[in-house]
Amino acid sequence: MLVTFIFMLSLELMASAFNLLGRNIIEEIIKATSNPFISLFIGLLSTAIVQSSSTTTSMIVAIVASGALTLESAVPMIMGANIGTTITSTIVSLGHIIDKKAFRKAFAVAILHDFFNILVTLILFPLEYYFGLLSSLSRVVTSQVFGIASGPSTLVKLTVKPLADIVTSLTNQNGLILLILSVFLLFFTIRYLTNLLKKLVIGESQKRMDKYVFGSPTGSLLWGAGLTAAIHSSSTTTSFIVQLVAADKLSIKKAFPFIMGANVGTTITALIASISKSEAALSIALAHVLFNVIGVFIFFPIPVIRQIPVYLARYLGSLTMKNRLVGLIYIILTFFLIPFILIYLSNDNSANSSQKPPIEKVK
């Protein structure tokens, strides 16, 4: 209960910090994320660095709540965060690099998570870019449920906000100090909850995993969502799956529905973070939910379509068994080099276009 309170406090302090940092900082954030491609890769890079989509999406909720980021600019960041969070299980798979057979299986199931999120992004990003699919849907859902969330929101404001105001006054309303403090508290609470619930849930369920969790695709999907929601970390549950597949106790085909469920379950953190915030904050949290739920509806129902990411993962896994350097190159390119290059090129193009003289109208 105390850790949850500190979690909500950290988000309240973060929103206050962005409000205090001033118009210049806010304008820089808006300028950087006005390009949806840059926004996508910022979400990917930041999540790959902190290795937690829960942390990144909670921060995005706080920034949206402060008014420094629009819903339309935040949605591509959420998509990028979904891709970036898969780096943890991919790095975990490198622990089996000495054993070729185990490494092939571990790496294949790890990048299965990558491919799922990448493919969903390739489908939904253009729909969001041209038609505002996720942002529009999330606004519609928010308008229906925001009144229901007002009860918990009022309770949080009565308990968390007064303490946040006291902390803000103690720092002499220094936005930078508040931002550092809020980020530290956010990391601490999410890590603490993850480790605590991992011991309670995974530890008790490990022996019964194969029989009860992976008995059917639908059951596996629901277990993936439930366990990840309890642990607040898809990185933890998918990394655990990597170990099961590497040990030859689980097939990649059976692991995929669980991974899709884990993607849905990890959205609970941002939803909790948005309860005490604005309608826009709830909208971006729901956009995160919708992204993952729509992804499940695209790939889960039809077995043939479900096999596409599995096939791609197995193929790349086979390549890594022949040359293990392929795995390292894949991680560097996907999570760091390509995003950095694309962000740089986008910024360079924006700078060049802004320096061009205006074209005079022909009289």
C-alpha positions as a LaTeX table, in Angstrom:
\begin{tabular}{lrrr}
\hline
Residue & $x$ (\AA) & $y$ (\AA) & $z$ (\AA) \\
\hline
Met1 & 0.00 & 0.00 & 0.00 \\
Leu2 & 2.83 & 2.40 & 0.92 \\
Val3 & 4.74 & 1.58 & $-2.28$ \\
Thr4 & 1.63 & 2.27 & $-4.39$ \\
Phe5 & 1.20 & 5.61 & $-2.61$ \\
Ile6 & 4.85 & 6.51 & $-3.36$ \\
Phe7 & 4.30 & 5.48 & $-6.99$ \\
Met8 & 1.35 & 7.87 & $-7.31$ \\
Leu9 & 3.34 & 10.58 & $-5.49$ \\
Ser10 & 6.23 & 10.25 & $-7.95$ \\
Leu11 & 3.87 & 10.82 & $-10.88$ \\
Glu12 & 2.28 & 13.85 & $-9.20$ \\
Leu13 & 5.74 & 15.32 & $-8.56$ \\
Met14 & 6.77 & 14.65 & $-12.15$ \\
Ala15 & 3.75 & 16.52 & $-13.52$ \\
Ser16 & 4.54 & 19.44 & $-11.16$ \\
Ala17 & 8.18 & 19.38 & $-12.29$ \\
Phe18 & 7.27 & 19.78 & $-15.96$ \\
Asn19 & 4.91 & 22.61 & $-15.10$ \\
Leu20 & 7.72 & 24.39 & $-13.18$ \\
Leu21 & 10.46 & 23.82 & $-15.76$ \\
Gly22 & 8.96 & 26.55 & $-17.88$ \\
Arg23 & 7.70 & 27.24 & $-21.36$ \\
Asn24 & 11.11 & 26.80 & $-23.04$ \\
Ile25 & 11.46 & 23.17 & $-21.92$ \\
Ile26 & 7.86 & 22.43 & $-22.90$ \\
Glu27 & 8.38 & 23.99 & $-26.33$ \\
Glu28 & 11.50 & 21.83 & $-26.86$ \\
Ile29 & 9.55 & 18.67 & $-25.96$ \\
Ile30 & 6.74 & 19.60 & $-28.34$ \\
Lys31 & 9.23 & 20.45 & $-31.08$ \\
Ala32 & 11.11 & 17.15 & $-30.65$ \\
Thr33 & 7.93 & 15.07 & $-30.73$ \\
Ser34 & 6.08 & 16.98 & $-33.44$ \\
Asn35 & 7.53 & 14.49 & $-35.92$ \\
Pro36 & 5.77 & 11.15 & $-35.23$ \\
Phe37 & 8.77 & 9.16 & $-36.51$ \\
Ile38 & 11.07 & 10.88 & $-34.01$ \\
Ser39 & 8.47 & 10.35 & $-31.31$ \\
Leu40 & 8.36 & 6.62 & $-32.13$ \\
Phe41 & 12.12 & 6.20 & $-31.87$ \\
Ile42 & 12.36 & 8.34 & $-28.71$ \\
Gly43 & 9.95 & 5.90 & $-27.09$ \\
Leu44 & 11.98 & 2.95 & $-28.38$ \\
Leu45 & 15.36 & 4.31 & $-27.28$ \\
Ser46 & 14.27 & 5.50 & $-23.84$ \\
Thr47 & 12.63 & 2.16 & $-23.06$ \\
Ala48 & 15.61 & 0.19 & $-24.37$ \\
Ile49 & 17.87 & 2.20 & $-22.06$ \\
Val50 & 15.77 & 1.83 & $-18.88$ \\
Gln51 & 14.54 & $-1.67$ & $-19.93$ \\
Ser52 & 11.03 & $-1.04$ & $-18.64$ \\
Ser53 & 8.02 & 0.00 & $-20.70$ \\
Ser54 & 6.10 & 0.46 & $-17.43$ \\
Thr55 & 8.55 & 3.19 & $-16.39$ \\
Thr56 & 8.51 & 4.87 & $-19.80$ \\
Thr57 & 4.73 & 4.81 & $-20.24$ \\
Ser58 & 4.19 & 6.09 & $-16.67$ \\
Met59 & 6.50 & 9.00 & $-17.47$ \\
Ile60 & 4.62 & 9.65 & $-20.73$ \\
Val61 & 1.33 & 9.74 & $-18.79$ \\
Ala62 & 2.82 & 12.29 & $-16.37$ \\
Ile63 & 4.13 & 14.46 & $-19.23$ \\
Val64 & 0.78 & 14.36 & $-21.03$ \\
Ala65 & $-0.96$ & 15.25 & $-17.75$ \\
Ser66 & 1.32 & 18.29 & $-17.37$ \\
Gly67 & 0.29 & 19.55 & $-20.81$ \\
Ala68 & 3.82 & 19.36 & $-22.24$ \\
Leu69 & 2.89 & 16.59 & $-24.67$ \\
Thr70 & $-0.22$ & 16.13 & $-26.82$ \\
Leu71 & $-2.04$ & 12.83 & $-27.14$ \\
Glu72 & $-1.21$ & 12.62 & $-30.86$ \\
Ser73 & 2.52 & 13.09 & $-30.17$ \\
Ala74 & 2.49 & 10.60 & $-27.28$ \\
Val75 & 0.85 & 7.70 & $-29.15$ \\
Pro76 & 3.93 & 6.97 & $-31.37$ \\
Met77 & 6.08 & 7.09 & $-28.21$ \\
Ile78 & 3.86 & 4.39 & $-26.69$ \\
Met79 & 4.36 & 2.27 & $-29.82$ \\
Gly80 & 8.12 & 2.74 & $-29.57$ \\
Ala81 & 8.05 & 1.82 & $-25.87$ \\
Asn82 & 6.37 & $-1.49$ & $-26.78$ \\
Ile83 & 9.26 & $-2.33$ & $-29.10$ \\
Gly84 & 11.95 & $-1.05$ & $-26.74$ \\
Thr85 & 10.82 & $-3.17$ & $-23.79$ \\
Thr86 & 11.60 & $-6.37$ & $-25.70$ \\
Ile87 & 15.34 & $-5.71$ & $-25.40$ \\
Thr88 & 15.44 & $-7.21$ & $-21.89$ \\
Ser89 & 14.39 & $-10.72$ & $-22.91$ \\
Thr90 & 16.65 & $-10.49$ & $-25.97$ \\
Ile91 & 19.64 & $-9.66$ & $-23.76$ \\
Val92 & 18.64 & $-12.48$ & $-21.38$ \\
Ser93 & 18.82 & $-14.91$ & $-24.30$ \\
Leu94 & 22.51 & $-14.00$ & $-24.76$ \\
Gly95 & 23.18 & $-15.88$ & $-21.52$ \\
His96 & 22.85 & $-19.10$ & $-23.56$ \\
Ile97 & 25.29 & $-18.00$ & $-26.25$ \\
Ile98 & 27.81 & $-20.76$ & $-25.42$ \\
Asp99 & 25.30 & $-23.57$ & $-26.09$ \\
Lys100 & 24.32 & $-23.25$ & $-29.77$ \\
Lys101 & 21.11 & $-25.30$ & $-29.53$ \\
Ala102 & 19.85 & $-23.55$ & $-26.38$ \\
Phe103 & 20.85 & $-20.15$ & $-27.78$ \\
Arg104 & 18.90 & $-20.74$ & $-30.99$ \\
Lys105 & 15.71 & $-21.46$ & $-29.04$ \\
Ala106 & 16.25 & $-18.71$ & $-26.45$ \\
Phe107 & 17.05 & $-16.06$ & $-29.04$ \\
Ala108 & 14.16 & $-17.12$ & $-31.28$ \\
Val109 & 11.53 & $-16.80$ & $-28.53$ \\
Ala110 & 13.05 & $-13.50$ & $-27.34$ \\
Ile111 & 12.88 & $-11.90$ & $-30.79$ \\
Leu112 & 9.38 & $-13.36$ & $-31.22$ \\
His113 & 8.34 & $-10.66$ & $-28.74$ \\
Asp114 & 10.27 & $-8.12$ & $-30.86$ \\
Phe115 & 8.67 & $-9.19$ & $-34.14$ \\
Phe116 & 5.16 & $-9.15$ & $-32.69$ \\
Asn117 & 5.51 & $-5.53$ & $-31.53$ \\
Ile118 & 7.32 & $-4.45$ & $-34.70$ \\
Leu119 & 4.64 & $-6.00$ & $-36.96$ \\
Val120 & 1.79 & $-4.46$ & $-34.93$ \\
Thr121 & 3.55 & $-1.07$ & $-35.16$ \\
Leu122 & 3.99 & $-1.44$ & $-38.93$ \\
Ile123 & 0.21 & $-1.99$ & $-39.19$ \\
Leu124 & $-1.06$ & 0.57 & $-36.67$ \\
Phe125 & 1.48 & 3.40 & $-37.10$ \\
Pro126 & 0.25 & 4.36 & $-40.62$ \\
Leu127 & $-3.37$ & 4.14 & $-39.42$ \\
Glu128 & $-2.55$ & 6.49 & $-36.53$ \\
Tyr129 & $-0.46$ & 8.79 & $-38.73$ \\
Tyr130 & $-3.08$ & 9.24 & $-41.46$ \\
Phe131 & $-6.37$ & 8.69 & $-39.61$ \\
Gly132 & $-5.58$ & 9.12 & $-35.89$ \\
Leu133 & $-6.97$ & 5.63 & $-35.18$ \\
Leu134 & $-5.62$ & 5.03 & $-31.65$ \\
Ser135 & $-5.90$ & 8.63 & $-30.44$ \\
Ser136 & $-9.51$ & 8.89 & $-31.67$ \\
Leu137 & $-10.53$ & 5.52 & $-30.21$ \\
Ser138 & $-8.89$ & 6.28 & $-26.87$ \\
Arg139 & $-10.73$ & 9.62 & $-26.66$ \\
Val140 & $-14.05$ & 7.88 & $-27.32$ \\
Val141 & $-13.39$ & 5.25 & $-24.63$ \\
Thr142 & $-12.15$ & 7.91 & $-22.20$ \\
Ser143 & $-15.34$ & 9.94 & $-22.61$ \\
Gln144 & $-17.30$ & 6.86 & $-21.54$ \\
Val145 & $-15.17$ & 5.77 & $-18.55$ \\
Phe146 & $-13.71$ & 9.03 & $-17.21$ \\
Gly147 & $-16.70$ & 9.60 & $-14.94$ \\
Ile148 & $-16.29$ & 6.11 & $-13.46$ \\
Ala149 & $-12.64$ & 6.85 & $-12.67$ \\
Ser150 & $-13.53$ & 10.11 & $-10.89$ \\
Gly151 & $-14.05$ & 8.30 & $-7.56$ \\
Pro152 & $-10.52$ & 6.87 & $-7.27$ \\
Ser153 & $-9.20$ & 10.10 & $-8.80$ \\
Thr154 & $-10.79$ & 12.21 & $-6.04$ \\
Leu155 & $-9.40$ & 9.89 & $-3.35$ \\
Val156 & $-5.89$ & 10.13 & $-4.80$ \\
Lys157 & $-6.11$ & 13.92 & $-5.06$ \\
Leu158 & $-7.18$ & 14.17 & $-1.42$ \\
Thr159 & $-4.24$ & 12.05 & $-0.24$ \\
Val160 & $-1.39$ & 12.36 & $-2.75$ \\
Lys161 & $-1.71$ & 15.96 & $-3.95$ \\
Pro162 & $-1.37$ & 17.63 & $-0.51$ \\
Leu163 & 1.90 & 15.75 & 0.13 \\
Ala164 & 3.13 & 16.57 & $-3.37$ \\
Asp165 & 2.43 & 20.27 & $-2.71$ \\
Ile166 & 4.44 & 20.07 & 0.54 \\
Val167 & 7.41 & 18.41 & $-1.22$ \\
Thr168 & 7.23 & 21.02 & $-3.99$ \\
Ser169 & 7.36 & 23.85 & $-1.46$ \\
Leu170 & 10.28 & 22.20 & 0.37 \\
Thr171 & 12.29 & 22.26 & $-2.88$ \\
Asn172 & 11.48 & 25.96 & $-3.33$ \\
Gln173 & 9.54 & 24.98 & $-6.45$ \\
Asn174 & 12.72 & 23.88 & $-8.22$ \\
Gly175 & 11.52 & 21.95 & $-11.28$ \\
Leu176 & 14.83 & 20.17 & $-11.93$ \\
Ile177 & 15.12 & 18.84 & $-8.36$ \\
Leu178 & 11.50 & 17.71 & $-8.47$ \\
Leu179 & 12.07 & 15.92 & $-11.79$ \\
Ile180 & 15.14 & 14.06 & $-10.48$ \\
Leu181 & 13.32 & 13.10 & $-7.27$ \\
Ser182 & 10.20 & 11.92 & $-9.12$ \\
Val183 & 12.20 & 9.78 & $-11.58$ \\
Phe184 & 14.13 & 8.19 & $-8.69$ \\
Leu185 & 10.91 & 7.38 & $-6.80$ \\
Leu186 & 9.29 & 6.00 & $-9.96$ \\
Phe187 & 12.22 & 3.65 & $-10.64$ \\
Phe188 & 12.32 & 2.55 & $-6.99$ \\
Thr189 & 8.62 & 1.73 & $-6.71$ \\
Ile190 & 8.36 & $-0.16$ & $-10.02$ \\
Arg191 & 11.50 & $-2.21$ & $-9.29$ \\
Tyr192 & 10.30 & $-2.97$ & $-5.76$ \\
Leu193 & 6.83 & $-4.07$ & $-6.90$ \\
Thr194 & 8.32 & $-6.17$ & $-9.71$ \\
Asn195 & 10.72 & $-8.04$ & $-7.41$ \\
Leu196 & 8.11 & $-8.54$ & $-4.68$ \\
Leu197 & 5.36 & $-9.86$ & $-6.93$ \\
Lys198 & 7.81 & $-11.95$ & $-8.97$ \\
Lys199 & 8.65 & $-13.93$ & $-5.82$ \\
Leu200 & 4.98 & $-14.31$ & $-4.85$ \\
Val201 & 3.54 & $-15.19$ & $-8.25$ \\
Ile202 & 6.27 & $-16.80$ & $-10.35$ \\
Gly203 & 7.79 & $-18.69$ & $-7.45$ \\
Glu204 & 4.53 & $-20.42$ & $-6.56$ \\
Ser205 & 3.45 & $-21.08$ & $-10.14$ \\
Gln206 & 6.67 & $-22.30$ & $-11.71$ \\
Lys207 & 6.06 & $-26.04$ & $-11.12$ \\
Arg208 & 2.55 & $-25.93$ & $-12.53$ \\
Met209 & 3.37 & $-23.70$ & $-15.52$ \\
Asp210 & 3.31 & $-26.29$ & $-18.29$ \\
Lys211 & 0.10 & $-28.00$ & $-17.17$ \\
Tyr212 & $-2.09$ & $-25.03$ & $-16.28$ \\
Val213 & $-0.61$ & $-22.02$ & $-18.05$ \\
Phe214 & 0.26 & $-23.44$ & $-21.48$ \\
Gly215 & $-2.54$ & $-25.99$ & $-21.78$ \\
Ser216 & $-4.39$ & $-23.99$ & $-24.46$ \\
Pro217 & $-3.63$ & $-20.84$ & $-26.51$ \\
Thr218 & $-6.50$ & $-18.90$ & $-24.92$ \\
Gly219 & $-5.51$ & $-19.95$ & $-21.40$ \\
Ser220 & $-1.88$ & $-19.05$ & $-22.13$ \\
Leu221 & $-2.96$ & $-15.61$ & $-23.40$ \\
Leu222 & $-4.99$ & $-14.93$ & $-20.24$ \\
Trp223 & $-2.24$ & $-16.18$ & $-17.93$ \\
Gly224 & 0.30 & $-13.96$ & $-19.71$ \\
Ala225 & $-1.94$ & $-10.93$ & $-19.21$ \\
Gly226 & $-2.76$ & $-11.76$ & $-15.58$ \\
Leu227 & 0.76 & $-12.58$ & $-14.40$ \\
Thr228 & 2.27 & $-9.56$ & $-16.13$ \\
Ala229 & $-0.41$ & $-7.26$ & $-14.69$ \\
Ala230 & 0.41 & $-8.60$ & $-11.22$ \\
Ile231 & 4.17 & $-8.24$ & $-11.67$ \\
His232 & 3.96 & $-4.87$ & $-13.52$ \\
Ser233 & 6.64 & $-5.99$ & $-15.97$ \\
Ser234 & 6.41 & $-7.80$ & $-19.30$ \\
Ser235 & 10.21 & $-7.90$ & $-19.35$ \\
Thr236 & 10.19 & $-10.18$ & $-16.29$ \\
Thr237 & 7.57 & $-12.64$ & $-17.53$ \\
Thr238 & 8.94 & $-12.85$ & $-21.09$ \\
Ser239 & 12.49 & $-13.30$ & $-19.77$ \\
Phe240 & 11.17 & $-16.22$ & $-17.70$ \\
Ile241 & 9.64 & $-17.71$ & $-20.86$ \\
Val242 & 13.04 & $-17.41$ & $-22.58$ \\
Gln243 & 14.54 & $-19.64$ & $-19.89$ \\
Leu244 & 11.76 & $-22.24$ & $-20.26$ \\
Val245 & 12.20 & $-22.43$ & $-24.04$ \\
Ala246 & 16.01 & $-22.58$ & $-23.77$ \\
Ala247 & 15.68 & $-25.48$ & $-21.32$ \\
Asp248 & 13.46 & $-27.29$ & $-23.85$ \\
Lys249 & 10.49 & $-27.27$ & $-21.44$ \\
Leu250 & 8.32 & $-25.12$ & $-23.72$ \\
Ser251 & 7.93 & $-24.73$ & $-27.49$ \\
Ile252 & 8.09 & $-21.35$ & $-29.21$ \\
Lys253 & 4.62 & $-21.96$ & $-30.67$ \\
Lys254 & 3.10 & $-22.41$ & $-27.18$ \\
Ala255 & 5.01 & $-19.42$ & $-25.81$ \\
Phe256 & 3.62 & $-16.93$ & $-28.35$ \\
Pro257 & 0.07 & $-16.55$ & $-26.89$ \\
Phe258 & 1.60 & $-15.99$ & $-23.45$ \\
Ile259 & 3.84 & $-13.24$ & $-24.88$ \\
Met260 & 0.83 & $-11.54$ & $-26.51$ \\
Gly261 & $-0.97$ & $-11.66$ & $-23.17$ \\
Ala262 & 2.07 & $-10.20$ & $-21.43$ \\
Asn263 & 1.91 & $-7.25$ & $-23.82$ \\
Val264 & $-1.65$ & $-6.55$ & $-22.68$ \\
Gly265 & $-0.90$ & $-7.09$ & $-18.98$ \\
Thr266 & 1.95 & $-4.58$ & $-18.91$ \\
Thr267 & $-0.49$ & $-1.73$ & $-19.69$ \\
Ile268 & $-1.90$ & $-1.87$ & $-16.14$ \\
Thr269 & 0.89 & 0.36 & $-14.78$ \\
Ala270 & 0.08 & 3.28 & $-17.09$ \\
Leu271 & $-3.63$ & 2.86 & $-16.34$ \\
Ile272 & $-2.98$ & 3.11 & $-12.60$ \\
Ala273 & $-0.75$ & 6.12 & $-13.23$ \\
Ser274 & $-3.52$ & 7.90 & $-15.16$ \\
Ile275 & $-6.25$ & 7.53 & $-12.52$ \\
Ser276 & $-5.42$ & 10.73 & $-10.65$ \\
Lys277 & $-4.51$ & 12.68 & $-13.77$ \\
Ser278 & $-6.40$ & 14.47 & $-16.54$ \\
Glu279 & $-8.69$ & 13.09 & $-19.21$ \\
Ala280 & $-5.79$ & 13.34 & $-21.68$ \\
Ala281 & $-3.60$ & 11.22 & $-19.39$ \\
Leu282 & $-6.28$ & 8.51 & $-19.23$ \\
Ser283 & $-6.58$ & 8.69 & $-23.03$ \\
Ile284 & $-2.88$ & 7.94 & $-23.59$ \\
Ala285 & $-3.02$ & 5.08 & $-21.07$ \\
Leu286 & $-6.02$ & 3.64 & $-22.93$ \\
Ala287 & $-4.19$ & 4.12 & $-26.26$ \\
His288 & $-1.49$ & 1.86 & $-24.82$ \\
Val289 & $-4.15$ & $-0.75$ & $-23.97$ \\
Leu290 & $-5.79$ & $-0.46$ & $-27.39$ \\
Phe291 & $-2.47$ & $-0.85$ & $-29.22$ \\
Asn292 & $-1.79$ & $-4.17$ & $-27.53$ \\
Val293 & $-5.38$ & $-5.46$ & $-27.60$ \\
Ile294 & $-5.72$ & $-4.70$ & $-31.33$ \\
Gly295 & $-2.38$ & $-6.46$ & $-31.88$ \\
Val296 & $-3.79$ & $-9.57$ & $-30.20$ \\
Phe297 & $-6.94$ & $-9.44$ & $-32.35$ \\
Ile298 & $-4.78$ & $-9.21$ & $-35.49$ \\
Phe299 & $-2.49$ & $-12.18$ & $-34.76$ \\
Phe300 & $-4.21$ & $-14.44$ & $-32.22$ \\
Pro301 & $-7.54$ & $-15.64$ & $-33.74$ \\
Ile302 & $-6.24$ & $-17.15$ & $-37.02$ \\
Pro303 & $-3.51$ & $-19.83$ & $-36.56$ \\
Val304 & $-1.96$ & $-19.15$ & $-39.99$ \\
Ile305 & $-1.45$ & $-15.45$ & $-39.22$ \\
Arg306 & $-0.22$ & $-16.36$ & $-35.73$ \\
Gln307 & 2.56 & $-18.38$ & $-37.38$ \\
Ile308 & 4.05 & $-15.35$ & $-39.22$ \\
Pro309 & 6.03 & $-13.92$ & $-36.26$ \\
Val310 & 6.89 & $-17.47$ & $-35.14$ \\
Tyr311 & 8.34 & $-18.28$ & $-38.57$ \\
Leu312 & 10.38 & $-15.05$ & $-38.68$ \\
Ala313 & 11.71 & $-15.67$ & $-35.16$ \\
Arg314 & 12.70 & $-19.26$ & $-35.94$ \\
Tyr315 & 14.42 & $-18.18$ & $-39.15$ \\
Leu316 & 16.54 & $-15.53$ & $-37.43$ \\
Gly317 & 17.17 & $-17.96$ & $-34.57$ \\
Ser318 & 18.61 & $-20.46$ & $-37.07$ \\
Leu319 & 20.89 & $-17.76$ & $-38.48$ \\
Thr320 & 22.23 & $-16.99$ & $-35.00$ \\
Met321 & 23.03 & $-20.66$ & $-34.44$ \\
Lys322 & 25.20 & $-20.62$ & $-37.57$ \\
Asn323 & 26.84 & $-17.32$ & $-36.62$ \\
Arg324 & 26.21 & $-15.97$ & $-33.13$ \\
Leu325 & 27.45 & $-12.53$ & $-34.18$ \\
Val326 & 24.12 & $-12.14$ & $-36.00$ \\
Gly327 & 22.31 & $-11.88$ & $-32.65$ \\
Leu328 & 24.58 & $-9.12$ & $-31.37$ \\
Ile329 & 24.31 & $-7.18$ & $-34.64$ \\
Tyr330 & 20.51 & $-7.51$ & $-34.53$ \\
Ile331 & 20.31 & $-6.03$ & $-31.00$ \\
Ile332 & 22.64 & $-3.12$ & $-31.82$ \\
Leu333 & 20.86 & $-2.30$ & $-35.10$ \\
Thr334 & 17.26 & $-2.68$ & $-33.92$ \\
Phe335 & 17.41 & $-0.99$ & $-30.53$ \\
Phe336 & 20.19 & 1.60 & $-30.91$ \\
Leu337 & 21.87 & 2.25 & $-34.27$ \\
Ile338 & 18.81 & 2.44 & $-36.58$ \\
Pro339 & 16.78 & 4.64 & $-34.15$ \\
Phe340 & 19.77 & 6.98 & $-33.62$ \\
Ile341 & 20.40 & 7.31 & $-37.37$ \\
Leu342 & 16.73 & 7.93 & $-38.20$ \\
Ile343 & 16.35 & 10.51 & $-35.42$ \\
Tyr344 & 19.51 & 12.27 & $-36.64$ \\
Leu345 & 18.33 & 12.26 & $-40.27$ \\
Ser346 & 14.88 & 13.54 & $-39.27$ \\
Asn347 & 16.40 & 16.36 & $-37.23$ \\
Asp348 & 18.80 & 17.19 & $-40.05$ \\
Asn349 & 15.98 & 17.35 & $-42.60$ \\
Ser350 & 13.91 & 19.53 & $-40.26$ \\
Ala351 & 16.84 & 21.91 & $-39.79$ \\
Asn352 & 17.48 & 22.14 & $-43.55$ \\
Ser353 & 13.82 & 22.77 & $-44.36$ \\
Ser354 & 13.63 & 25.53 & $-41.76$ \\
Gln355 & 16.70 & 27.25 & $-43.26$ \\
Lys356 & 15.28 & 27.35 & $-46.79$ \\
Pro357 & 14.13 & 30.82 & $-47.87$ \\
Pro358 & 10.41 & 31.20 & $-48.45$ \\
Ile359 & 9.28 & 30.77 & $-52.05$ \\
Glu360 & 7.93 & 33.98 & $-53.51$ \\
Lys361 & 4.54 & 33.82 & $-55.12$ \\
Val362 & 4.47 & 34.41 & $-58.87$ \\
Lys363 & 2.57 & 37.59 & $-59.60$ \\
\hline
\end{tabular}
